[in-house]
Amino acid sequence: MSKGLIFFCCSCAILLFTIINFSVGPIVSKTVGRNWGTENCQFLKDNYDDVKDNADPLNAIKYGEEWELYECQRKKAMHDMEYTSFIFDIVIGFVCGLLGLLHLFGLKKEFVSKTGLIGLGCGFVGFVLTFVYVIFNGIVYTNYYNDEYLYKRDSDGAFAERVGPGKYKCFYFDEVGNKHALIAKYSDLIQKQYNYDKDVQAALEDSSSEIRMCQYFVSQCENQEIFSATNTRADGTECKYLYPIYGSSISEFTNKDISDRFLTTLILGLFVCLANIGLAIFGFLLFRTPLDF
């Protein structure tokens, strides 16, 4: 395969993958982040600076003002980089692809070295922008969640297990004050327990079911790994597992859709990074040896 053809294929790959990303991106599709771009992170920074030197025995600042500041900065950065990288990559893919196609048809061969130089520069800039976006996407995907959040639960829907008479152990306790560890992140929402489940729906409609009778406050796990509870099942025995209190049943697959969009753009973003590297490398080779197109 000639260098020119590989250059053209890299351009097409960038264009194709970015068009797909542009159609499914969690921010550009308005699935999440409607206000991320206009968040007032400076206010949160000022608030954090005012309290950061205070005594913090219960991680109140670490998981309060500091967490809110970092969340704002990272979500805002992802918002800006999603638009910037997607638009730039589409332009790169179209321009370099068009130039490569013209040369493949034998047109303007005398400009091959300039095309190679354009590909080198565009590939380098495109890689940097896309890679930065992938990093912020991964950070937000694995660490944060929507304002309308769901508490973490295992595949059966439970968040705590009985370890003794009236004693329950939290599955997702991290450390004192870290309430965020108890909340399902964007990366968790792809799992079945955060989407419509026929069996769970039926259990919630049955007043004598274990899920209905063994619901409890997940907030008990914020400051302690083991807590006391007196919930009993229909037969009068203590609940083996405790379940989050369902404000309402989950009747759709919207949570999975959100998680899928993050994951799709993350994976395709990595492919775009590779294609940009290929574009830069073969652009450099064409600049050095334009006759090998």
N, C-alpha and C positions, 0 to 999 in steps of 0.2 A: 504494500500500500504506500503510495507516495506521500511525502510530507504535506503537500498541498491538500490532499484528500483528508488526511488526519486533521489538519487545521480546520477544514470545513466541517468535519464531523463533530469536533469539539465545540465549534460555534453553534451547530444545530442542537447539540445536547444541552448547552447552556440555555438556549432559547426555549426548547421544549420543556425541560424540567422547571424552568422559572415560570413559564405560562401555567403549568399545573399548580405550582406553589401559589401563584397569584389568584388562582380560582379557589384554593382550599385554605389559604393562610388564615390562622385564627383571628388575626387583627384586621386584615384587609377585607375579610368576609363579614366583619362586624359580629363574629361569634363571641368574642371577648374583647376587652380593652377599648370600649367605646370612649372612655375618658382618660385612658392612660397617657395620651399625648399631651394633655393639658393639666396633669396632676401638679400640684404646687409642692414640689419636693423641697424647695428652699424653706418653706414654712416648717416642714417636718425637721429639716436640718437645724434650724434655729431652735426649735423645741428640744431637739436632742442635745444641742450644745448647752442649753440651760440646765439640763438635769443630769448630764453624763458624769459629773464629778460627785454626785450624791452617793451616799451609802446604798448598796444594792444587795441586801442579804438574800432576797427571794427572786433574783433575776428579773425584777420588774422592769428595769430599763432595757436589759438585753433582749427580752421578748416583748417589750412594749415600744418605746420610742425608737430604739435602735433598729428593731425589726421593721417597723413601719417605714423608716427612712430608707433602708436598703431595698425593701419591697418596691417602694415608689420609684427609686432610681433605676432599678433593674427592669421593671415593667415599662417605664418610660423609654429606656434605652432600647428594649426589644421593639416597642411600637415604632420608634424612629428608624431603627435599622431594618425592620421588615419592609417598610416602604422604600427606603433608600436602596437596599441591596436588590430588591426585586426589580425596581425600575431600571437600575443601572445594568443588571444582568440581561434584561430584555433588550436594552439598547446595544450592549456588547454583542449578544448573540445575533441580533439582526444585522448590524453593521459588518461584523467580521464574517458572518455567513454569506452576506451579499457579495462582499469583496472576494471571498474564496470562490464563490460560484462563478463570478465573472472570470477569474483567472483559470478556473477549470475548463471553461469554454474557450480559452485562448485569447481572451480580451485583456488589454492593458497589461501585458506581461512585464512591461518596463517598470510597473509600479509594485511588483511583487515584494521588493525589499521594504518599501514603505508600508505595505500591508502587513508584512512580518513585524515591523516595528510597532504598528498600531496594535497588533495582536499581543505582542509582548507587554506593552503598557496596560492594555485593557485587561488582559488575563491576570496580571499582578494585582491591579486595583480591585478587580472583581473578586479575586480570591480573598483579599483582605476584608472587604466589606461583607462577603457571604460568610466567611469564617467567624467574624465578630458576631453576625446575626445568629449563627448556629450556637455559639457559646451562650448568648443571652437567652435564646430559645430553650436550651437545655437547662439553664439555671431556673428560669421561671417554671418550666414544665415539671421539674422535680421538687421544687421548694414552695410553690405558692398555689393559690386557689382563688375562686370567685368570692365575692361578698356573700352570696347565697351558698354557703358551704355545707358539706355533709361530713358527719363524723366518720372516722375510720372504723371499719368492721371487717371481720374475716369473711371467708367465702360463704359461711352460713349466716352471716349477719350479726355475729356477736362481737362485743368489745371487751368482755371480761369473763373470767372463768372462776367457778367456786373452788377455793383451796382449803376450806374448813368451815365449820358451822358459822353461818352468817358472815363469812369472809370471802372476798372476791379479789382476784388479781387482774390488773389492767394489762391488756395485750400491748398497748402502744404508749405506755408511760415512758418519758425520756428523762426529765429532771424537773425539780420543783419549779413551777411557774411557766413551763413550756406548754402552753395550750395548743400551739401550732402543731405539735407532734401528734395530736389527737384528731386532726382534721385531714380529710382526704385531699391530696394534691391533684393537679391536673393529670399527672402520670398515673394516679390510682383510678381515675374515673373510667378507664377503659374496661375495668373488671365488672363482672356480672352483678355483684352486690350493690353497685351504684346506679344500676339501670333497671328497667322493668323486669320483674321476675314473677311469673304466674303463681308459684307456690307462696312467695312472700305476700303477694296481693291477697291470696285466699286466706292466709293466716291472719292478716291484719283485719280482715272482715269477720273473723271468728273470735268472739270475745273470750272463749275458753282456751285458745291456742297458746302455746308456750311463748311465742314472740309477743303476743299481746300482754300476757300476765308477767313476763320477765323483762319488761322495759325499765330502764333506769337512766339516771342523769350521768352522761359521759363526763361532765365537768368535775365529777368526783376524782377523776384521774389526773387532774392538773397538778396537784401538789402531793400526791401519794400513789404508790403503786398498788397497795393493798388497802381496801376500805371495807366498811361494814354495810350490809344491806339485808333486808328481811323478805325479799320477794319469794312467793311460793307459786307452784304450778297448780293446776286444777285439782290434782290429787292430794294437795296439802304438803307435798315435799318441797324442799328448797330448790330454787332454780339452779341448774347446773351451769348455765350461761346467762349473761345479761346482755340485753340488746339496746341500742340507742332508742330514745323516745322518738317515734315517727310523728312529726307534725302533720305530714300527709304522705300517702303512698307514692312511690316512684312509678309513674305510669308511662314514661317515654324512654327513649334511648339518646336523649340530648347530651347527657354526660359523656357517653361513649363517643359521640360525634365531636365534642370539644377535644377530648384526648386524642382521637384519631387525627385531627387537624394539626395539632402540635407535632405529633410523631411523624406524620407524612412530610411536613415542611422541614423537620429536622433531618430526616433521612435523605430527602431529595436535595436539601441544602448541602449535604456532604458530597453528593454526586456532582453538584454544580461546582463545588470547590475543586474536585478532581479535574473536571472539565476545564476550569479556568487555569489550572496548573498546566494541563496539556496544551491549551491555547497559548500560554506564555512560552512554553518550551519550544513548540513548533513554530511559533512566531519568531523566536530568536533564531532558530535554524534557518528559516526562510530569509531572514534579514542577512544572515551570514552567507548563505548560498542560495540566492534567488533562482538560479538556473535549475535547481533540483525540485522546483515546484511540481 
